Amino acid sequence: MKNAWGALSDDTRREILSLLKNRPHTAGEISDQFELSPATVSHHLSVLKGCGLIKCERRAQTLIYSINPPAFHALAKELTRIYS
């Protein structure tokens, strides 16, 4: 869980998660929403994927990123445990 908390501490990563809550996106679609280099967006995606908050599916040459619901359920459970 610690990695997920660190990932959530960054504004850009939280914005990426907000985009993905509506529907899956390609890396290019995500990158188009920010005034950041594609490499920087890729780094943020890597952090989110590394801690399990998002998942990535390859469709031919394209990578599709989406929210990983079980990870968010685990975070909610942890918050409930901490603050109950």
All heavy atoms as an XYZ file, in Angstrom:
659
protein
N       0.808     -1.194      0.000
C       0.000      0.000      0.000
C       0.856      1.265      0.000
O       0.448      2.260     -0.545
C      -0.852     -0.038      1.260
C      -2.319      0.258      1.172
S      -3.185      0.237     -0.342
C      -3.667     -1.451     -0.454
N       2.031      1.191      0.610
C       2.881      2.384      0.723
C       3.168      2.999     -0.642
O       3.111      4.207     -0.804
C       4.176      2.028      1.447
C       5.052      3.227      1.720
C       6.266      2.836      2.519
C       7.089      4.057      2.839
N       8.250      3.762      3.632
N       3.485      2.183     -1.638
C       3.762      2.718     -2.967
C       2.555      3.442     -3.541
O       2.692      4.454     -4.211
C       4.212      1.609     -3.917
C       5.575      1.076     -3.566
O       6.348      1.719     -2.891
N       5.857     -0.130     -4.013
N       1.365      2.920     -3.280
C       0.152      3.554     -3.787
C      -0.038      4.925     -3.149
O      -0.407      5.885     -3.824
C      -1.063      2.672     -3.526
N       0.230      5.044     -1.856
C       0.093      6.341     -1.190
C       1.073      7.344     -1.794
O       0.714      8.506     -2.014
C       0.316      6.220      0.317
C      -0.681      5.339      0.996
C      -0.427      4.181      1.668
C      -2.100      5.522      1.064
N      -1.598      3.641      2.150
C      -2.633      4.448      1.796
C      -2.965      6.486      0.577
C      -3.998      4.310      2.042
C      -4.327      6.354      0.826
C      -4.822      5.277      1.551
N       2.280      6.919     -2.063
C       3.261      7.806     -2.690
C       2.825      8.216     -4.088
O       2.977      9.372     -4.477
N       2.286      7.272     -4.837
C       1.815      7.568     -6.190
C       0.688      8.600     -6.154
O       0.620      9.495     -6.990
C       1.344      6.292     -6.877
N      -0.175      8.496     -5.169
C      -1.310      9.414     -5.050
C      -0.913     10.802     -4.567
O      -1.702     11.743     -4.656
C      -2.359      8.826     -4.110
C      -3.107      7.608     -4.640
C      -3.960      7.002     -3.554
C      -3.930      7.972     -5.856
N       0.309     10.942     -4.080
C       0.751     12.241     -3.572
C       1.066     13.242     -4.682
O       1.233     14.421     -4.424
C       1.968     12.075     -2.658
O       3.105     11.713     -3.414
N       1.125     12.777     -5.918
C       1.482     13.640     -7.046
C       0.224     14.118     -7.785
O      -0.643     13.314     -8.149
C       2.386     12.864     -8.011
C       2.857     13.728     -9.152
O       3.888     14.398     -8.989
O       2.168     13.741    -10.196
N       0.119     15.426     -8.003
C      -1.048     16.012     -8.673
C      -1.283     15.428    -10.065
O      -2.420     15.133    -10.436
C      -0.893     17.533     -8.810
C      -0.982     18.257     -7.484
O      -1.535     17.694     -6.523
O      -0.489     19.397     -7.416
N      -0.222     15.300    -10.845
C      -0.371     14.793    -12.211
C      -0.911     13.374    -12.203
O      -1.805     13.040    -12.992
C       0.973     14.851    -12.968
O       1.423     16.201    -13.008
C       0.835     14.313    -14.383
N      -0.415     12.536    -11.315
C      -0.898     11.157    -11.255
C      -2.363     11.112    -10.834
O      -3.142     10.308    -11.358
C      -0.010     10.320    -10.353
C       1.367     10.094    -10.988
C       2.178      9.033    -10.289
N       2.814      9.489     -9.080
C       4.049      9.973     -9.016
N       4.790     10.083    -10.113
N       4.562     10.347     -7.862
N      -2.754     11.998     -9.922
C      -4.177     12.046     -9.545
C      -5.032     12.500    -10.727
O      -6.136     11.980    -10.946
C      -4.388     12.950     -8.331
C      -3.849     12.337     -7.046
C      -4.329     13.074     -5.800
N      -4.091     14.513     -5.831
C      -2.975     15.097     -5.412
N      -1.981     14.372     -4.901
N      -2.848     16.413     -5.469
N      -4.525     13.426    -11.528
C      -5.254     13.864    -12.722
C      -5.372     12.730    -13.742
O      -6.418     12.575    -14.386
C      -4.582     15.079    -13.349
C      -4.736     16.344    -12.533
C      -4.077     17.543    -13.195
O      -4.248     17.724    -14.416
O      -3.397     18.296    -12.479
N      -4.314     11.951    -13.895
C      -4.358     10.801    -14.801
C      -5.429      9.820    -14.319
O      -6.231      9.310    -15.116
C      -2.980     10.116    -14.905
C      -2.010     11.017    -15.677
C      -3.100      8.746    -15.579
C      -0.560     10.561    -15.638
N      -5.472      9.558    -13.024
C      -6.486      8.651    -12.484
C      -7.888      9.195    -12.719
O      -8.809      8.426    -13.022
C      -6.244      8.406    -10.994
C      -4.986      7.608    -10.667
C      -4.721      7.618     -9.169
C      -5.092      6.184    -11.190
N      -8.060     10.502    -12.626
C      -9.372     11.110    -12.895
C      -9.787     10.886    -14.351
O     -10.952     10.627    -14.629
C      -9.349     12.600    -12.590
O      -9.293     12.816    -11.215
N      -8.829     11.000    -15.263
C      -9.129     10.714    -16.673
C      -9.558      9.269    -16.858
O     -10.516      8.979    -17.564
C      -7.889     10.949    -17.541
C      -7.500     12.351    -17.920
C      -6.168     12.332    -18.662
C      -8.576     12.970    -18.792
N      -8.836      8.370    -16.210
C      -9.071      6.943    -16.412
C     -10.335      6.444    -15.722
O     -10.839      5.378    -16.071
C      -7.864      6.134    -15.934
C      -6.580      6.354    -16.737
C      -5.433      5.554    -16.129
C      -6.786      5.989    -18.201
N     -10.865      7.202    -14.764
C     -12.079      6.736    -14.089
C     -13.267      6.741    -15.038
O     -14.215      5.991    -14.846
C     -12.371      7.558    -12.840
C     -12.940      8.916    -13.095
C     -13.248      9.647    -11.807
C     -13.806     11.022    -12.138
N     -14.067     11.795    -10.954
N     -13.217      7.572    -16.090
C     -14.320      7.656    -17.049
C     -14.260      6.564    -18.112
O     -15.288      6.046    -18.511
C     -14.341      9.027    -17.714
C     -14.585     10.130    -16.699
O     -15.437     10.004    -15.835
N     -13.818     11.199    -16.793
N     -13.049      6.271    -18.561
C     -12.867      5.234    -19.589
C     -11.382      4.968    -19.766
O     -10.551      5.806    -19.406
C     -13.487      5.655    -20.916
C     -12.779      6.805    -21.592
C     -13.310      7.046    -23.007
N     -12.657      8.169    -23.633
C     -11.478      8.119    -24.256
N     -10.820      6.988    -24.346
N     -10.953      9.208    -24.812
N     -11.030      3.820    -20.331
C      -9.618      3.561    -20.631
C      -9.100      4.539    -21.688
O      -9.869      5.058    -22.508
C      -9.629      2.132    -21.192
C     -10.886      1.523    -20.655
C     -11.882      2.657    -20.595
N      -7.809      4.814    -21.636
C      -7.161      5.729    -22.578
C      -5.849      5.115    -23.050
O      -5.200      4.375    -22.320
C      -6.806      7.062    -21.902
C      -7.956      7.961    -21.652
N      -8.904      7.710    -20.696
C      -8.296      9.136    -22.227
C      -9.786      8.698    -20.682
N      -9.435      9.579    -21.611
N      -5.429      5.529    -24.248
C      -4.087      5.193    -24.704
C      -3.113      6.179    -24.057
O      -3.519      7.237    -23.562
C      -3.960      5.311    -26.232
O      -4.137      6.683    -26.600
C      -4.972      4.435    -26.955
N      -1.843      5.850    -24.099
C      -0.822      6.752    -23.568
C      -0.856      8.086    -24.312
O      -0.713      9.152    -23.706
C       0.558      6.113    -23.660
N      -1.076      8.053    -25.611
C      -1.147      9.275    -26.403
C      -2.320     10.159    -25.997
O      -2.192     11.381    -25.910
N      -3.473      9.536    -25.762
C      -4.644     10.301    -25.317
C      -4.385     10.960    -23.967
O      -4.784     12.106    -23.740
C      -5.872      9.391    -25.206
C      -6.407      8.906    -26.530
C      -7.483      7.861    -26.372
O      -7.464      7.071    -25.413
O      -8.371      7.842    -27.250
N      -3.725     10.239    -23.083
C      -3.395     10.795    -21.772
C      -2.402     11.933    -21.936
O      -2.582     13.019    -21.381
C      -2.847      9.702    -20.835
C      -3.931      8.661    -20.546
C      -2.322     10.312    -19.532
C      -3.414      7.392    -19.885
N      -1.374     11.704    -22.715
C      -0.329     12.712    -22.924
C      -0.903     13.998    -23.512
O      -0.463     15.094    -23.159
C       0.756     12.138    -23.834
O       1.833     13.015    -23.932
N      -1.896     13.869    -24.388
C      -2.509     15.046    -25.015
C      -3.201     15.964    -24.004
O      -3.425     17.138    -24.281
C      -3.536     14.620    -26.078
C      -2.888     14.031    -27.315
O      -1.658     14.202    -27.491
O      -3.617     13.391    -28.104
N      -3.518     15.446    -22.832
C      -4.229     16.220    -21.819
C      -3.302     17.068    -20.937
O      -3.779     17.844    -20.109
C      -5.049     15.287    -20.922
C      -6.067     14.455    -21.654
C      -7.107     15.311    -22.337
O      -7.668     16.219    -21.741
N      -7.343     15.044    -23.620
N      -2.001     16.887    -21.114
C      -1.030     17.552    -20.246
C       0.009     18.308    -21.065
O       0.313     17.924    -22.189
C      -0.309     16.516    -19.358
C      -1.231     15.788    -18.446
C      -1.783     14.564    -18.818
C      -1.564     16.310    -17.205
C      -2.652     13.891    -17.981
C      -2.429     15.636    -16.357
C      -2.971     14.423    -16.745
N       0.546     19.339    -20.480
C       1.647     20.077    -21.102
C       2.962     19.516    -20.572
O       3.789     20.238    -20.015
C       1.512     21.564    -20.820
C       0.316     22.194    -21.499
C       0.233     23.685    -21.282
O       1.196     24.292    -20.783
O      -0.824     24.239    -21.624
N       3.112     18.217    -20.750
C       4.305     17.490    -20.308
C       4.834     16.691    -21.485
O       4.072     16.367    -22.406
C       3.952     16.524    -19.165
C       3.348     17.115    -17.897
C       2.849     16.005    -16.980
C       4.380     17.969    -17.181
N       6.102     16.351    -21.431
C       6.652     15.513    -22.494
C       6.040     14.115    -22.401
O       5.649     13.662    -21.317
C       8.173     15.427    -22.368
O       8.517     14.621    -21.261
N       5.958     13.417    -23.527
C       5.475     12.033    -23.483
C       6.289     11.157    -22.531
O       5.738     10.269    -21.872
C       5.613     11.565    -24.933
C       5.491     12.828    -25.735
C       6.175     13.875    -24.893
N       7.586     11.430    -22.423
C       8.431     10.650    -21.506
C       8.019     10.869    -20.056
O       8.009      9.929    -19.255
C       9.895     11.022    -21.702
N       7.655     12.096    -19.706
C       7.220     12.387    -18.342
C       5.894     11.700    -18.048
O       5.711     11.113    -16.981
C       7.101     13.912    -18.131
O       8.387     14.495    -18.355
C       6.625     14.245    -16.725
N       4.965     11.765    -18.998
C       3.681     11.071    -18.818
C       3.918      9.569    -18.691
O       3.319      8.913    -17.844
C       2.709     11.397    -19.972
C       1.457     10.536    -19.900
C       2.340     12.880    -19.953
N       4.812      9.035    -19.507
C       5.145      7.615    -19.433
C       5.673      7.244    -18.054
O       5.341      6.182    -17.508
C       6.169      7.271    -20.516
O       6.517      5.911    -20.453
N       6.490      8.117    -17.480
C       7.010      7.871    -16.134
C       5.860      7.810    -15.123
O       5.808      6.913    -14.288
C       8.006      8.954    -15.730
C       8.369      8.901    -14.284
N       9.189      7.920    -13.764
C       7.977      9.673    -13.240
C       9.289      8.107    -12.455
N       8.574      9.166    -12.119
N       4.935      8.762    -15.197
C       3.801      8.765    -14.280
C       2.962      7.494    -14.450
O       2.528      6.895    -13.463
C       2.935     10.004    -14.494
C       3.553     11.264    -13.981
N       3.882     11.456    -12.656
C       3.892     12.414    -14.624
C       4.395     12.661    -12.495
N       4.419     13.260    -13.684
N       2.752      7.074    -15.686
C       2.000      5.846    -15.939
C       2.728      4.637    -15.359
O       2.108      3.743    -14.786
C       1.767      5.657    -17.440
C       0.798      6.644    -18.081
C       0.843      6.515    -19.595
C      -0.617      6.446    -17.557
N       4.035      4.636    -15.486
C       4.841      3.545    -14.944
C       4.719      3.463    -13.423
O       4.607      2.374    -12.854
C       6.297      3.732    -15.364
O       7.101      2.716    -14.842
N       4.728      4.602    -12.764
C       4.583      4.634    -11.302
C       3.214      4.081    -10.903
O       3.096      3.251    -10.007
C       4.788      6.069    -10.750
C       4.387      6.154     -9.284
C       6.232      6.499    -10.938
N       2.166      4.554    -11.589
C       0.812      4.105    -11.271
C       0.638      2.611    -11.542
O       0.002      1.901    -10.767
C      -0.212      4.910    -12.072
C      -0.361      6.373    -11.662
C      -1.156      7.141    -12.713
C      -1.002      6.485    -10.287
N       1.215      2.158    -12.623
C       1.147      0.734    -12.957
C       1.968     -0.089    -11.966
O       1.537     -1.153    -11.521
C       1.647      0.518    -14.383
C       1.487     -0.897    -14.878
C       1.977     -1.009    -16.312
C       2.141     -2.463    -16.675
N       2.930     -2.644    -17.874
N       3.125      0.414    -11.589
C       4.011     -0.303    -10.678
C       3.400     -0.552     -9.313
O       3.691     -1.560     -8.670
N       2.550      0.367     -8.851
C       1.921      0.166     -7.552
C       0.543     -0.468     -7.693
O      -0.160     -0.642     -6.698
C       1.868      1.465     -6.758
S       0.800      2.704     -7.472
N       0.155     -0.789     -8.912
C      -1.076     -1.536     -9.129
C      -2.342     -0.714     -9.251
O      -3.432     -1.282     -9.350
N      -2.244      0.622     -9.263
C      -3.457      1.433     -9.342
C      -4.082      1.436    -10.736
O      -5.281      1.649    -10.885
C      -3.170      2.870     -8.907
C      -2.851      3.043     -7.425
C      -2.452      4.484     -7.131
C      -4.041      2.635     -6.569
N      -3.250      1.201    -11.756
C      -3.776      1.080    -13.114
C      -3.247     -0.209    -13.725
O      -2.278     -0.800    -13.255
C      -3.413      2.290    -14.010
C      -1.903      2.402    -14.214
C      -4.001      3.578    -13.448
C      -1.506      3.473    -15.244
N      -3.917     -0.627    -14.771
C      -3.447     -1.788    -15.517
C      -3.305     -1.388    -16.979
O      -3.855     -0.378    -17.412
C      -4.378     -2.977    -15.333
C      -5.818     -2.711    -15.603
C      -6.680     -3.884    -15.173
C      -8.148     -3.514    -15.354
N      -9.028     -4.603    -14.994
N      -2.568     -2.173    -17.695
C      -2.245     -1.865    -19.082
C      -2.511     -3.105    -19.928
O      -2.103     -4.206    -19.573
C      -0.778     -1.460    -19.176
S      -0.263     -1.000    -20.819
N      -3.207     -2.900    -21.029
C      -3.518     -3.993    -21.954
C      -2.983     -3.632    -23.334
O      -3.171     -2.510    -23.805
C      -5.043     -4.173    -22.012
C      -5.497     -5.199    -22.990
C      -7.024     -5.221    -23.111
O      -7.711     -4.725    -22.198
O      -7.504     -5.728    -24.127
N      -2.288     -4.581    -23.937
C      -1.758     -4.333    -25.285
C      -2.797     -4.789    -26.305
O      -3.288     -5.905    -26.254
C      -0.453     -5.087    -25.510
C       0.114     -4.863    -26.907
C       1.450     -5.547    -27.105
N       2.503     -4.910    -26.344
C       3.149     -3.795    -26.708
N       2.819     -3.194    -27.819
N       4.111     -3.304    -25.964
N      -3.117     -3.876    -27.230
C      -3.992     -4.200    -28.364
C      -3.214     -3.856    -29.626
O      -3.081     -2.680    -29.971
C      -5.295     -3.407    -28.310
C      -6.169     -3.795    -27.141
C      -7.481     -3.061    -27.174
N      -8.172     -3.239    -25.904
C      -9.107     -2.442    -25.460
N      -9.476     -1.402    -26.162
N      -9.678     -2.672    -24.293
N      -2.669     -4.875    -30.236
C      -1.785     -4.716    -31.395
C      -0.598     -3.839    -30.992
O       0.143     -4.200    -30.096
C      -2.541     -4.155    -32.596
N      -0.443     -2.673    -31.594
C       0.681     -1.779    -31.297
C       0.368     -0.769    -30.195
O       1.214      0.035    -29.829
C       1.064     -0.997    -32.568
C       1.493     -1.871    -33.711
C       2.841     -2.530    -33.451
O       3.683     -1.963    -32.760
N       3.039     -3.711    -33.980
N      -0.857     -0.821    -29.675
C      -1.327      0.216    -28.754
C      -1.431     -0.310    -27.329
O      -1.874     -1.430    -27.101
C      -2.719      0.718    -29.211
O      -2.625      1.137    -30.566
C      -3.199      1.865    -28.360
N      -1.026      0.518    -26.374
C      -1.197      0.205    -24.960
C      -2.400      0.986    -24.437
O      -2.478      2.202    -24.609
C       0.051      0.581    -24.161
C       1.321     -0.172    -24.520
C       2.501      0.395    -23.735
C       1.157     -1.656    -24.229
N      -3.333      0.269    -23.813
C      -4.542      0.873    -23.271
C      -4.454      0.826    -21.752
O      -4.285     -0.251    -21.163
C      -5.807      0.111    -23.732
C      -5.830     -0.079    -25.248
C      -7.069      0.795    -23.205
C      -5.991      1.172    -26.050
N      -4.573      1.971    -21.102
C      -4.482      2.072    -19.646
C      -5.874      2.221    -19.050
O      -6.718      2.936    -19.603
C      -3.617      3.270    -19.246
C      -2.167      3.074    -19.609
C      -1.683      3.483    -20.839
C      -1.288      2.448    -18.732
C      -0.355      3.298    -21.195
C       0.039      2.257    -19.074
C       0.495      2.681    -20.303
O       1.801      2.480    -20.633
N      -6.096      1.551    -17.927
C      -7.378      1.641    -17.240
C      -7.163      1.508    -15.731
O      -6.115      1.052    -15.273
C      -8.339      0.559    -17.738
O      -7.800     -0.727    -17.507
N      -8.171      1.927    -14.987
C      -8.158      1.823    -13.525
C      -8.168      0.348    -13.128
O      -8.806     -0.474    -13.778
C      -9.414      2.526    -12.954
C      -9.338      4.034    -13.183
C      -9.653      2.193    -11.497
C      -8.349      4.768    -12.332
N      -7.513      0.030    -12.037
C      -7.535     -1.320    -11.473
C      -8.423     -1.285    -10.217
O      -7.941     -0.947     -9.134
C      -6.114     -1.769    -11.136
C      -6.070     -3.184    -10.631
O      -7.035     -3.921    -10.715
N      -4.931     -3.574    -10.090
N      -9.723     -1.572    -10.360
C     -10.653     -1.429     -9.236
C     -10.242     -2.144     -7.946
O     -10.378     -1.560     -6.864
C     -11.977     -1.977     -9.785
C     -11.874     -1.751    -11.258
C     -10.414     -1.991    -11.576
N      -9.719     -3.373     -7.990
C      -9.345     -4.017     -6.729
C      -8.315     -3.222     -5.915
O      -8.351     -3.229     -4.687
C      -8.779     -5.369     -7.160
C      -9.445     -5.651     -8.462
C      -9.578     -4.306     -9.119
N      -7.436     -2.516     -6.588
C      -6.440     -1.703     -5.874
C      -7.116     -0.565     -5.124
O      -6.741     -0.253     -3.989
C      -5.408     -1.153     -6.848
N      -8.134      0.026     -5.727
C      -8.844      1.120     -5.055
C      -9.711      0.597     -3.914
O      -9.871      1.268     -2.893
C      -9.650      1.940     -6.058
C      -8.767      2.858     -6.848
C      -8.216      2.449     -8.046
C      -8.443      4.112     -6.367
C      -7.371      3.276     -8.767
C      -7.600      4.952     -7.068
C      -7.064      4.529     -8.268
N     -10.240     -0.598     -4.073
C     -10.993     -1.211     -2.969
C     -10.063     -1.461     -1.789
O     -10.438     -1.240     -0.637
C     -11.654     -2.512     -3.431
C     -12.754     -2.298     -4.407
N     -14.084     -2.344     -4.075
C     -12.722     -2.005     -5.729
C     -14.816     -2.100     -5.136
N     -14.013     -1.893     -6.156
N      -8.847     -1.899     -2.073
C      -7.868     -2.139     -1.002
C      -7.495     -0.831     -0.310
O      -7.356     -0.793      0.916
C      -6.622     -2.820     -1.567
N      -7.338      0.251     -1.074
C      -7.042      1.556     -0.480
C      -8.189      2.022      0.417
O      -7.963      2.520      1.524
C      -6.802      2.607     -1.559
C      -5.449      2.615     -2.237
C      -5.453      3.591     -3.404
C      -4.352      2.973     -1.264
N      -9.411      1.852     -0.061
C     -10.571      2.251      0.739
C     -10.644      1.433      2.022
O     -10.934      1.973      3.099
C     -11.853      2.078     -0.077
N     -10.352      0.160      1.918
C     -10.354     -0.711      3.095
C      -9.285     -0.260      4.096
O      -9.514     -0.221      5.301
C     -10.109     -2.157      2.666
C     -10.293     -3.172      3.736
C     -10.152     -4.582      3.155
C     -10.358     -5.617      4.218
N     -10.256     -6.976      3.669
N      -8.118      0.099      3.580
C      -7.029      0.569      4.436
C      -7.408      1.884      5.128
O      -7.155      2.065      6.323
C      -5.749      0.757      3.611
C      -4.554      1.204      4.400
C      -3.992      0.156      5.345
O      -4.393     -1.019      5.263
O      -3.146      0.523      6.184
N      -8.019      2.798      4.390
C      -8.468      4.062      4.997
C      -9.513      3.809      6.079
O      -9.468      4.436      7.141
C      -9.062      4.977      3.918
C      -8.077      5.768      3.091
C      -8.812      6.495      1.966
C      -7.304      6.749      3.940
N     -10.411      2.902      5.818
C     -11.432      2.558      6.808
C     -10.774      1.991      8.060
O     -11.140      2.347      9.183
C     -12.438      1.554      6.206
O     -13.047      2.152      5.062
C     -13.501      1.176      7.230
N      -9.799      1.128      7.867
C      -9.099      0.532      9.001
C      -8.362      1.599      9.813
O      -8.421      1.624     11.038
C      -8.095     -0.536      8.527
C      -7.407     -1.292      9.659
C      -6.273     -2.161      9.151
N      -5.145     -1.414      8.619
C      -4.258     -0.743      9.351
N      -4.330     -0.711     10.658
N      -3.246     -0.108      8.782
N      -7.713      2.518      9.137
C      -6.931      3.546      9.806
C      -7.825      4.511     10.571
O      -7.523      4.889     11.698
C      -6.055      4.325      8.785
C      -4.960      3.424      8.237
C      -5.449      5.570      9.428
C      -4.216      4.014      7.043
N      -8.923      4.925      9.949
C      -9.716      6.002     10.519
C     -11.002      5.547     11.210
O     -11.822      6.378     11.590
C     -10.048      7.035      9.441
C      -8.786      7.742      8.993
C      -8.197      7.447      7.766
C      -8.170      8.666      9.816
C      -7.023      8.082      7.369
C      -7.001      9.301      9.432
C      -6.444      9.007      8.211
O      -5.280      9.625      7.821
N     -11.139      4.272     11.442
C     -12.319      3.783     12.188
C     -12.042      3.706     13.663
O     -10.988      3.548     14.143
C     -12.709      2.397     11.684
O     -13.221      2.487     10.390
